[in-house]
Amino acid sequence: SSVFFKEARDYIRATKQTVESEKMAVIIQEVVGLRHWERYYPDISGVARSYNFYPTSHAKPEDGVVDLAVGLGKTIVDGGMAWTYSPAYPKSVPPYNSIGDLMKQTQTQFWAINMGQPPKYDPTKETEYMIQGDLKDAELDGALDFAASTYIPDRDRISPGIGPKGPRIVNFAPILAMNQIPLNNLIKDLLKACEDAVGAAVETEFALTIDNKQKHRPVRLGFLQVRPMVVSDAEVKISDDELNSEDALVASENVLGNGIIDDIQDIVYVRPDAFDAKNTQQITADIEKLNRNLVNAATPYILIGFGRWGSSDPWLGINVNWAQISGARVIVESTLPNMNVELSQGSHFFHNITSFQIPYFSVRYDGKYKIKWDWLEKQKPEAETEYVRHVKLERPLNVKVDGRNGRGVIL
């Protein structure tokens, strides 16, 4: 967070502020959690937003969205595996293709504070005093009692709770489907109270502990913070003809944001023919260098890549932080046959996107609409590496996003 770090300076530059005028408050806040031997962590961490740019099934944008994870909230804000649902429909399962897909994309590790041997001193390492555990550790600690379900292979079904033997799936069914703890009602009340106080859509962070060592298993909810979200009031209409137009570079019915942008001529994209998850570290470095040059030149651009932008897991996406892509004015995430993950919005990275009102497109490779990769490859590059290209167009693109219906197109 310090303005002495390059990431913070790049972030400030993207907001048009000066480093000299920057001031920062430091808050020392109690960590909500319980101690389990060498680990200290909450049973559940969550991020709740009162407005959802990615509603699924019957949910509407104003129904909001919640991300839940076992352990510290770092799993969520880093774009890791979290359970996402609408507070209006807590029993609805996210749109996975099969139980197999659900099992592949369930949370398998969690973050905790290290209460064991002190680590080697490293003040620049964010996780200096943290450790990771797996689901076996969490189950031993009792943290899965209300957080997990079990896959029953003989029946090919998922049973709420961890009574039966079998692989665990972190879907919070004992709470959301069986209502053993009225967490969802509390979240809805909390979002409503925060919206009334702030006078705008809000994002909140919270943590929950369930003390299994005490007779009545008391539950404690820690309300960690709240901040306003920016939701544009502009009404944008996009026709089916525009989505299917030959001039559409990108089209999607799963788009974050709202509004029209018509002054971008630059595109930075990860080359699909060269992409491999094992090379995401180099891809991140290439993007960071191009972003720095474009930010210094005050040139906004469209960023296109694969998997979850900002994920700390290279097999789920490209591990960039906000400072490394701070000049992007529009962001597109897509999938490939070898990077076919569930696209996600669960991190502080996305709070930056909503704060700066940056359109965010999600386009599956096997979906209704495609990205025109062939057209991009034909454009003359301003700069390129083995994995990333930067092209500059002769005329600006027209970016249109209908946030109320989740549709968008880049023409």
N, C-alpha and C positions, 0 to 999 in steps of 0.2 A: 504493500500500500504506500510505502514511502515515495515521495516525489524525487528522491535521489536515484530510484531505479528507472531504467530506460523505459520499461513498460508503462509506468505511470506518466512519464513525460510524453510518450506517444499518445496515450489516452487523452491527456490535457490538450495536446495539439489538435486532436480530432474534434474536440469540443470548442475550438477557436479561443481557448483561454490561454493565458501566459503562465509559465511556471513561477515567475516572480510573484504573481498575485495569489498563488494557490496557498490555502491554509487547510489544515486537517485536524479534526478532533479525534482524540483517542479515547475509546470507551473500554473499560475493563468490566467484563460481564461474566457472571457465573455460568459455567457449563452445566447444562441440564443432563443428568445421567446418573448411573449407579455403578459401583465398583464391582467387578468380577475378576478376582485375582489380579493379574497385571493389566487388566483392561478397564477403562472407564468410559461409558458411552450410554446414550439413551436407547431405549428399546426401539423407538420409532422417531425418525426425523421427517419433517414435511415442509413443502413449499405450496402455498395456496394462492391462486389468483382469482379475483372476482370477475375477470373477463377473459374468455378463452378464444384465441385466434384459430384453434384447431378442434372445433367441436366434432364429435363422432356420433354415429347412430342418431338418436332422437335429441341429443343435447343441442342447445343454442349457445351462441357466444356469451350471452349475459349469464349463463348458468355457472360459468367459472370452470376451473380445473385445479386438481390437486396432484402432487407428486409425493409419494411416500417411499421411505427406504429404512432398512434396519441400520442402526448405528448413527454415527455423526452425519450431518447433512452434506458433508463433502462429496458423498456419493452422488447426490442430486445435482449440486452446483457444478460438479466436474463433468456432467453429462453421462454419468454411469447408468447402470441398470436400476431403474426405479419403477414403481407401479403408478400408472397415471389413470385417473378416472375423473368423471364429472360429479360434483357434489349432488347434483339433481338426480343422478342415476348411479348410486354407489355400487349396485350389484352388476352393472354392465361391464363385461370384459372387453379390454382393448381389442381392436380388430386384428388378431393374429390369425394366420392361415390354418393353423392346426395346433394340437396339443404339443406336438414336437417343436414347433416354432416357439411356443410359449416357454417350454422347458429350456430351449437354447438361450432365451433372452430374459430369464429370471435373474435376480440378483444372486450372486454367488459369494461375494466378499463384502466386508463392511469395515468402516474406519472407526478407530477408538483412540483415546488418549493413552499413551504408554505410562503405566504406573510401576513398571519394572525397573531394570537397570537404566541409568541415564544414558542417552545416546552420545555419540561423538559430537562435539560442539560444531554447529554449522548454522550460523544466523541467517544465511540466505536460503536455507531449505525450509519450505513451508511445512513439510511433514516431519520436521526434526523431532517433535515430541508425540508423534502419532505412530500407531501400528495398525496393520490390517489383520483381520481374522476371517475365517471362512464360516460356512453355515453350520458345520459341526461345532465350532466354538460357540456360535450364537445359540445353538440348541442346548449345549451344555450349560450355558449361562441362563437359560430360560427365556431368552429374548425372542424365540420363535413361537412361543405358546399362542400368541394372538396375531402373529404375522404371517404364518405359513400354512400351506396345504400340502397334501401328499399325493403323488402320482401312483395309481394302482395299475400296474402293467397288465394283470390278468383281465381287468375290465376296461382297460384303456380309458380311465376316467380320473378325475381329480377329486379327492375327498378333503373337505375343509378340516384344518387342524393337523396335528402331528402325532395322532394316536397310532395309526397303522405304520408299518415299515414301508420304506420306499423313498424315492427321490423327493426332496423338498422343493416347493415352488413358493416364492415369496409374493403372495397376492393379497395378503391381509384379509382373507375371507372370513376368519372368525369375527373381525370387527365390522367389515363392510357388508358382508352377506348375512351373517348371523347376528350382528348387532350386540355382541357380547360386551362391548364398550361403546357408548354412544358418541364416538369421536366425530363421525360425520356431521351430526347435528350441531356439535360444538363448533366445528369448522365453519359451517354455514352461518351460525350466529356471530362468530368472530369476524368473518368477512363483512357481514352486514353492518356491524358496529364500526368497523374500521372505515368502510365506505362512507357512512354517515359522518364520521369525525373528520375525514380527509376531504370529503366532497368530490371524490373521483374514484375511478377503479383503482384497486390496490393489489399489492403482492405482499404476503406475509410469510414469515418463517416461524416454525414452532418445533418443539421436541416433546416427546412423551416418555415417561418412565412408568413401569409396572413392577412394584416391589414384591417379588414372589416369596421373599423370606418372611414376610409378615402375613398373619392369618387371613386378613381380609383383602390382601393384595391391593393396597391403595394405589391409585393412579394419580400421577402429577403431570399436568400440561404446562410447559414453559412457553410463553409467548415471547419470542426472541426479538422480532422487529417487524415493522410495516413501512412500506414506501409506496408512493403513488405510481400508477401506470399511465402512460400517454395513450389515449384512444381517440383517433381522429374522428371528427364529425362529418367529414366530406362524404357525399354519396357518389359512388362510382359504379356505373353499370357496364358490364362486359357481356357482349352477345356470344352465342355459340359460334357464330361465323368468325368472330375474332379469335376465339380459342382454337378453331380449326383452320385458321388462315395459313396460306403458304408463307406469309411474311412473319409468322410467329416463331421467334427463336426459342422461346420457352413458354409453355402454357401449363397451368396446373389448377386443380380444384382443391388444393390443400396449401393455402397461402396465409402467412401472417402479415398483418399490417393493413393499411388502407390509404388510398390516394393515387396521385399521378406524378410521375417523374419523367421529364422529357429533355434532360440536358446531359446525359451520360454517353460518352463515345468510347470508353475503354472497358475492356473485359479481361479479367485474369481467370484462367480456368485450368483445372487439373486434367491432363490428357487421359482420356479413357483407355486408349490402347497401351499406355505405359503404366497405368496405375497398379500398384500392388501394396497391400496393407503393410508388408514388412518394410516398405520404403517411406512410411509416413513421416518419419523424423526428418528426412531430407526434403520431402515435399513441404513440410512446415517451414524449414529454413529458406527454401526458394520463395515461398509466398511472403514470408517476413521481409525479405530483401526487396521484392517488387513493391510491397505495400509501403515500405519506408520511402522509396523513390517517388511513388505516386503521392504520398502525403506531403512530402517536401515540395512537390510541384503543385500542390493544392488541386489535384486531379481526382475526382471521384470515379469509382469503377464498379462493375458488376463482378462478383466473385462466384465461381461455380466449382463444386467439388463433390466428393463422394462420402457417404456415411454421415455420422453426426459431427458437425463442426464443433470443435471444442471438447470432444470426448478425450478423457485421459487414457482410454484403452485404444491402442492403435488398431485393433481388430474390429472396432466399432465405428471408427471415423478418424478424422485428421486432428491431431492434438495441437490446435492453435489456441492461444489466449487472445483476449480482445485487442490488446495492443498490436498484435501481429497482423490483424486484419482491420485495423481501426479506420482505414480510408474507404472501406467498402460501403457503397451507398445502397446496394441491393445484393442479397446473398441467396444462392441457390444450392440446395443439397439434393443429391440424387443417389441412386443405387446402381450396382452392377451385379451380374450373376455371382461374382466372388466377393461382393460387399453388399449383401442383401439383408441389411439390418432394419429394424423398425426405427424410422426417423423420429427424432426426439426434440422436445423444446424445454427440457428441465434443467436450467442452470442460470446463474447470474449473467452468463454470456447473453442469454436471451433477454434479460432485463435491460442490458445495454441496447439491444436491437429495438425493443419497444420504446425505450427512453429517447433514442435518436430517430424513432419512426422509420426504421429501415425495413423495407419489404423483404420477406423471407419465403422463398418458394421451396416446396418439397415435391420432387418428381421421381416416381419409381420407374425403373427401366422397363418393367413389365406392365406399366399403367396405360391409361387411355391416351395420355399426351406424352410426347417425346421432346428431348432437347435436340436441336439440329447440329449435331457434332460435325457432320460433313461440311456444313457451311462454315463453321468456326475454323476448321482445319484449312480451308481455302483462303482465309484472311491472312494478309501479310503480318508477321509478328513484329512488334516493337522490341520484344525481348523474349527469350525462351530458354528453358533448360530441358533436361531429359524428361522431366515430369510435368512442368508447368509452362504455359504460354501466356503472353500479354499481347493482345491485339488492340489496335486503335482504329475505329471506324471513321469513314468520311463524314457521316451525319449522325446526330444523336439518336439513340433508341427511345422508344416510347414505352414506359413501364406503367401498367395500369393494374391496380389491386382493388377488388371489391371485398372489403374486410367483413361485411355482414354475411356474405355468402361464401367466403373463403376461396374466391376465384381470382386468378391473376394471369396476365399475359405480358410478354416482352416482345414488342414489334419493332 
